[in-house]
Amino acid sequence: MKKTILESGLTILTEEYSQIPSFSLSYTLKSGSCNESVSNNGLHHLIEHMLFKGSNKYTQSEIADISDRLGGRMNAFTSREITQYYIKSIDEKFSESFDLLTDIVFRSKFDKSEFSKEKNVISQEIKEGDDNPDSKTFELFYREVFGNSGVGLPIAGTQESVSELKRNFVDKKYRELYIPSNIILSCVGNIDHEEIITNANKNLLDFKHSDPIQTVKNRQSFKSGVYLHSNKSLKQVYSVIGFKSIPITSSERYKYMILNDILGAGMSSRLFQKIREEKGLAYTISSFIDSYKEFGVHMIYAITDPKKTDDYFNAVREELKVLMLKGIKPEELEKSKDHIKTSIILSLENNVSKMRFNVSGDIYFGEHRSLEKIIDEINMVKTDDLNMILRDYPDINQSMALFYGDISKKDLPSVNINK
C-alpha cells in the first residue's frame, strides 16, 4: 500500500492489484452522525443524499446515467463515525469514474428543489426503517444506552429533525466539512498511484489547505437496565443484551474478538448451541462487538416468541455465568482462531473490501496494518488471556437489555424492568 498527503490536505491511499482489470475508488469523510446533536440530527445523511442530486459539472440525471454506463456500481453510506462515497468499475473507466466521483463529493450544488424533494425521500426512508423491527431494535437500544448524545441518535435522523434542516444551513455545513484535509481518497485495483496523485491535484486546484475539523469526543458512559418497547403488530420479540466493551483501537481487540466468537458468533458457539439447538428458544441468536474510536458495545441479539422471552433471558444469564466461572477451553480457542482468521482472509478477496480495510487502518491506527501482522496477533492469544478478561467481565445485571415487540412485564416475570 502507498500513502501520500497532498498540499491540499487530502490523504491518498492506494494498493495496486493488477490481477483483476477493475478498481474500487472511494472518498471517506472522517465525520458521521456521532458529531450531530438533537437539533441537527440527520445532517450527514442528508448531505450524503444531496451529493447525488447535481454538481457543478453534472445534473442529477447525468450522474445517474454516467453511473449506469460505467457498468459497475456507485453508492454511499453514512455511519456514526464516517461517511463514504465509492465507485467500482473496470480499469478502462477509471478516468471517467474519478472525475464523476470527485465532482459530486467536492462540488455539489444543493439545488433548492432537489433539497426539498430529498427531504421527502429521507422521510420515507425513516418510515421504512421504523417498519423494520431489526433496525428499529438497534436504534432503540442505542437511544436507551447513550441518550441524546450523537451516538444515541438515529443515523438518518428523525422525522422532526430532518424536517427542520434548512437548505442554507446544510449547504454551509457541507462546505465546512467537505474539505480535502477531512477526507481520505482510497483506491485498490489495477491503478497507478502517481496517476491518482496527478488527477487529484488537478481536480482540487481551487482548494487551499485548511486544518481538519475537530470531531466530537465520544467517551460514552454506559447505562444499564432492562427496557421494554411495545409494538403489538409484531409476532416476535426482538432483543439486544449489551455490555460495555472496548474501542476499536484497544490492544486487546483480538482477545475480545475471540471471546465473542466463542460466545455467539457462529453455529458452534455456546449461545447458538445452548439457546437454539439445545433449548429451542430462538431461531435467530448471535453476538458481536460494535467498536468505535473511543468506546465499544458487546451485544447479544435474538428474536424470540413472547412467551419464551423470560426463559431466553435466563438461559443467556446462565450461559454467561458458566463462561465466567469455568472459562475458555483450549480447543475452543484454537477453533475460534481458525474461524476468525479464515473470515478475515476471505473478507479481503475483493478490492472493495481491501479499499475499506485500508481506510479503516488509516483512520483508527494511522498506519497500514498488514494481514500477516493481524494473523500473528490473533495467533498470540492464549486461554489465560481470555480467562483473565472473564474474571472482570460484567454480569447480566450490569447489561442494557432491550426488548421490542408484543411484550409486557408479565412476559418477563423474573426480570426487574426499568421501563
C-alpha positions in Angstrom: 0.0 0.0 0.0 1.2 3.6 -0.8 0.2 6.7 1.1 0.6 10.4 0.1 -0.8 13.6 1.7 -1.3 16.4 -0.8 -0.7 20.1 -0.2 -4.5 20.5 -0.1 -4.5 18.1 2.9 -6.1 15.2 1.0 -4.8 11.8 2.1 -4.4 9.3 -0.7 -4.1 5.5 -0.1 -3.6 3.1 -3.0 -3.0 -0.6 -3.3 -2.1 -1.8 -6.8 -3.8 -5.1 -7.5 -3.4 -5.9 -11.2 -4.6 -9.5 -11.2 -8.2 -8.3 -12.0 -8.9 -5.5 -14.5 -11.1 -3.5 -12.1 -10.8 -0.9 -9.3 -12.6 0.4 -6.3 -12.4 4.1 -5.6 -13.7 5.9 -2.5 -13.8 9.3 -0.7 -14.3 8.9 3.0 -15.3 11.9 5.2 -13.9 11.4 8.7 -17.2 12.5 10.3 -20.6 10.9 10.8 -23.7 11.1 12.9 -21.7 10.9 16.2 -20.9 14.6 15.5 -24.5 15.6 15.5 -26.9 16.9 18.1 -30.7 16.7 18.6 -31.1 19.9 16.6 -29.2 18.8 13.5 -29.7 15.1 13.7 -29.6 13.6 10.2 -27.3 16.3 8.8 -24.6 13.9 7.5 -27.1 11.5 6.0 -28.9 14.3 4.2 -25.7 15.7 2.8 -24.8 12.2 1.5 -28.1 12.1 -0.4 -27.7 15.6 -1.8 -24.3 14.8 -3.3 -26.1 12.6 -5.9 -28.5 15.4 -6.9 -26.3 17.6 -9.0 -22.8 19.1 -9.0 -21.1 22.0 -10.9 -20.5 19.7 -13.8 -23.3 17.2 -13.8 -27.1 17.2 -13.3 -28.9 14.6 -11.2 -29.9 12.7 -14.3 -26.4 12.8 -15.8 -24.9 11.4 -12.6 -27.4 8.5 -12.8 -26.8 8.0 -16.5 -23.0 8.0 -16.3 -23.0 5.8 -13.2 -25.1 3.2 -15.0 -23.0 3.5 -18.2 -19.8 2.8 -16.2 -21.2 -0.6 -15.7 -20.1 -1.1 -12.1 -21.7 0.4 -9.1 -21.7 3.8 -7.3 -23.1 4.3 -3.9 -22.6 5.8 -0.5 -23.4 5.3 3.2 -23.4 7.3 6.4 -22.3 5.7 9.7 -21.7 7.0 13.2 -18.0 7.9 12.5 -17.6 8.2 8.8 -19.4 9.0 5.5 -18.2 7.2 2.4 -18.8 7.5 -1.3 -17.5 4.8 -3.6 -17.5 3.5 -7.1 -16.4 0.2 -8.6 -15.8 -0.3 -12.3 -13.4 -1.7 -14.8 -9.9 -0.1 -15.2 -10.6 1.4 -18.6 -13.3 3.5 -17.0 -11.1 4.9 -14.3 -10.6 8.5 -15.5 -14.3 9.0 -16.1 -15.2 7.4 -12.7 -12.6 9.5 -10.9 -13.9 12.7 -12.5 -17.5 11.9 -11.6 -16.9 10.9 -8.0 -14.6 13.8 -7.3 -17.0 16.4 -8.7 -20.0 15.2 -6.7 -18.0 14.9 -3.5 -16.4 18.4 -3.7 -18.7 20.4 -5.9 -22.3 19.6 -5.2 -24.8 22.4 -5.8 -27.6 21.7 -3.3 -30.4 22.8 -5.7 -33.4 24.1 -3.7 -36.0 22.0 -5.5 -33.8 18.8 -5.2 -33.2 19.6 -1.5 -37.0 19.7 -0.8 -37.6 16.5 -2.7 -34.8 14.7 -1.0 -36.0 15.5 2.5 -39.3 13.8 1.5 -37.3 10.8 0.3 -35.5 10.6 3.6 -38.8 10.8 5.4 -39.9 7.7 3.5 -36.6 6.0 4.4 -37.1 6.7 8.1 -40.6 5.3 8.0 -39.2 2.2 6.2 -36.7 1.8 9.0 -39.4 2.2 11.6 -41.3 -0.7 9.9 -38.2 -2.9 10.0 -38.0 -4.5 13.5 -34.3 -5.4 13.2 -33.1 -1.8 12.5 -35.7 -0.3 14.9 -34.5 -2.5 17.8 -30.9 -1.3 17.4 -32.0 2.3 17.1 -34.0 2.0 20.3 -31.1 0.2 22.1 -28.6 3.0 21.2 -31.1 5.6 22.3 -31.6 3.9 25.7 -27.8 3.4 26.3 -26.5 6.8 25.1 -29.5 9.1 25.2 -29.3 12.3 23.3 -25.6 12.2 22.6 -24.6 11.9 18.9 -24.0 8.2 19.4 -27.6 7.6 20.7 -29.3 9.4 17.8 -30.5 7.6 14.7 -28.1 7.9 11.8 -30.8 9.0 9.3 -32.3 11.5 11.8 -35.9 11.6 12.9 -39.0 12.9 11.1 -38.8 16.1 13.2 -35.1 16.8 13.0 -34.9 16.3 9.2 -37.9 18.4 8.5 -36.2 21.3 10.5 -33.0 21.2 8.5 -32.8 24.2 6.2 -31.1 24.2 2.9 -28.7 27.1 3.6 -27.6 25.6 6.9 -26.9 22.1 5.3 -25.1 23.7 2.4 -22.9 25.7 4.8 -22.1 22.6 6.8 -21.3 20.7 3.6 -18.7 23.3 2.6 -17.2 23.3 6.1 -16.9 19.6 6.3 -16.0 18.5 2.8 -12.6 19.9 2.5 -9.6 17.8 1.5 -8.0 17.7 4.9 -11.1 15.9 6.3 -11.2 13.3 3.6 -9.3 10.1 2.6 -9.2 9.0 -1.1 -8.6 5.3 -1.3 -8.2 3.2 -4.4 -7.5 -0.5 -4.9 -7.2 -2.3 -8.2 -5.4 -2.1 -11.5 -4.4 1.5 -10.9 -1.3 3.7 -10.7 -0.5 5.7 -7.5 1.2 8.6 -9.4 -1.6 8.9 -11.8 -4.1 9.3 -9.0 -1.9 12.0 -7.4 -1.9 13.9 -10.7 -5.7 13.6 -11.1 -6.3 14.6 -7.5 -4.1 17.7 -7.7 -5.6 18.8 -11.0 -9.2 18.4 -9.6 -8.5 20.1 -6.3 -6.6 23.2 -7.5 -9.2 25.6 -6.1 -8.9 24.1 -2.6 -6.4 25.7 -0.3 -5.0 23.8 2.7 -7.0 24.2 5.9 -7.0 22.4 9.2 -9.3 19.4 9.6 -12.4 19.7 11.7 -12.3 18.6 15.3 -14.7 15.8 15.8 -16.7 15.2 19.0 -15.1 13.2 21.7 -17.3 10.2 22.3 -16.1 8.8 25.6 -19.5 7.5 26.4 -20.9 6.4 29.8 -22.8 3.1 29.6 -26.3 2.9 31.2 -27.6 -0.4 32.3 -31.2 -1.6 32.8 -34.0 -3.6 31.2 -36.3 -1.7 28.9 -39.5 -2.8 27.1 -40.8 -1.1 23.9 -44.2 -2.4 22.8 -45.2 -3.0 19.3 -48.3 -5.1 19.1 -48.1 -5.5 15.4 -45.1 -7.8 15.7 -45.5 -11.5 16.4 -41.9 -12.0 17.8 -39.8 -10.2 20.3 -36.6 -8.6 19.1 -34.0 -8.2 21.8 -30.5 -6.8 22.4 -28.5 -7.5 25.6 -25.5 -5.2 25.6 -22.4 -4.7 27.7 -19.8 -2.0 27.8 -16.8 -3.1 25.7 -13.5 -1.9 24.1 -12.8 0.7 21.5 -11.6 -0.5 18.1 -8.0 0.7 18.9 -7.7 -1.4 22.1 -4.6 -3.5 22.3 -6.9 -6.3 23.5 -9.2 -6.2 20.5 -8.3 -9.7 19.2 -8.9 -11.2 22.6 -12.4 -9.7 22.7 -13.0 -10.8 19.1 -12.1 -14.4 20.0 -14.2 -14.3 23.2 -17.2 -13.0 21.2 -16.7 -15.7 18.6 -16.8 -18.4 21.3 -19.8 -16.9 22.9 -22.1 -16.3 19.9 -20.6 -15.6 16.5 -21.1 -18.9 14.8 -23.1 -22.1 14.6 -20.8 -23.9 17.0 -20.8 -21.0 19.5 -22.1 -21.5 23.0 -25.2 -19.4 22.7 -26.2 -20.9 19.3 -25.8 -24.4 20.6 -27.5 -23.8 24.0 -30.2 -21.3 23.1 -31.2 -22.6 19.7 -30.1 -26.2 19.3 -30.5 -27.5 22.9 -33.3 -25.4 24.3 -35.1 -24.3 21.1 -35.7 -20.8 22.5 -34.8 -18.8 19.4 -34.3 -19.2 15.7 -32.0 -16.2 15.5 -29.3 -15.8 18.1 -25.8 -14.2 17.7 -23.4 -11.9 19.4 -21.0 -9.3 18.1 -18.9 -6.3 19.2 -19.7 -2.9 17.8 -16.5 -0.9 18.3 -15.7 2.8 17.7 -12.7 5.0 18.1 -13.3 5.7 21.8 -15.8 3.1 23.0 -17.5 -0.2 22.2 -20.5 -2.3 22.9 -20.7 -6.1 23.1 -24.2 -7.2 22.1 -26.3 -10.4 22.1 -29.1 -10.3 19.6 -32.0 -12.7 19.4 -35.6 -13.0 18.1 -37.9 -15.0 20.4 -41.5 -15.9 21.0 -43.1 -13.5 23.6 -43.9 -16.5 25.8 -40.4 -17.7 25.7 -38.6 -14.4 26.3 -38.2 -14.9 30.0 -36.7 -18.4 29.5 -34.4 -17.0 26.9 -33.1 -14.2 29.2 -32.5 -16.6 32.0 -30.8 -19.1 29.6 -28.4 -16.3 28.5 -27.8 -15.4 32.1 -26.9 -19.0 32.9 -24.6 -19.4 29.9 -22.7 -16.2 30.7 -22.3 -17.4 34.3 -20.9 -20.7 33.1 -18.5 -18.9 30.8 -17.2 -16.6 33.6 -16.9 -19.4 36.2 -15.4 -22.2 34.1 -13.6 -20.1 31.4 -12.5 -21.0 27.9 -11.2 -24.4 26.8 -8.0 -24.7 24.7 -9.9 -26.5 21.9 -12.5 -23.6 21.8 -9.7 -21.1 21.5 -8.0 -22.9 18.5 -11.3 -23.4 16.7 -12.2 -19.7 17.2 -8.8 -18.6 15.9 -9.2 -20.6 12.7 -12.7 -19.2 12.2 -11.7 -15.6 12.7 -8.5 -15.9 10.5 -10.4 -17.5 7.7 -13.2 -14.9 7.9 -10.7 -12.0 7.7 -8.8 -13.6 4.8 -11.9 -14.3 2.8 -13.3 -10.8 3.5 -10.3 -9.3 1.7 -10.8 -11.2 -1.5 -12.3 -8.3 -3.4 -11.0 -4.8 -4.0 -14.0 -3.0 -2.3 -13.1 -4.8 1.0 -9.4 -4.0 0.6 -10.2 -0.4 0.0 -12.3 -0.2 3.2 -9.7 -2.1 5.1 -7.0 0.5 4.2 -9.3 3.4 5.1 -10.1 1.9 8.5 -6.4 1.3 9.2 -5.5 4.9 8.4 -8.5 6.4 10.4 -8.1 4.3 13.5 -4.5 3.4 13.6 -2.8 5.9 11.5 -1.0 3.2 9.6 -1.4 0.3 7.2 -1.8 -2.9 9.2 -0.8 -5.9 7.2 -2.8 -9.1 7.1 0.3 -11.0 8.3 0.6 -8.8 11.4 -3.1 -9.3 12.2 -2.8 -13.1 11.9 0.3 -13.0 14.2 -1.6 -11.1 16.8 -4.5 -13.5 16.7 -2.2 -16.5 17.0 -0.6 -15.0 20.1 -3.8 -15.0 22.2 -3.9 -17.7 24.9 -6.6 -19.1 27.1 -5.2 -17.4 30.1 -5.7 -14.0 28.3 -9.4 -14.7 27.8 -10.0 -16.1 31.2 -8.4 -13.0 32.8 -10.9 -10.8 30.9 -13.7 -13.0 32.0 -12.8 -12.6 35.7 -13.8 -8.9 35.4 -16.5 -9.2 32.8 -19.8 -7.6 33.8 -22.7 -10.0 34.6 -26.1 -9.6 33.0 -27.3 -7.4 35.8 -24.9 -4.7 34.5 -26.1 -5.0 31.0 -28.5 -2.9 28.9 -31.3 -5.2 27.8 -33.9 -4.0 25.4 -37.0 -6.0 24.2 -39.1 -4.8 21.3 -42.3 -6.4 20.2 -45.7 -7.5 21.5 -44.3 -7.9 25.1 -45.3 -6.7 28.6 -43.9 -7.1 32.1 -45.8 -10.3 32.6 -43.7 -11.9 29.8 -40.6 -11.3 31.9 -41.6 -12.2 35.5 -38.0 -12.8 36.7 -36.6 -9.6 35.4 -36.5 -6.1 37.0 -38.0 -3.9 34.3 -36.9 -0.2 34.1 -39.5 0.8 31.5 
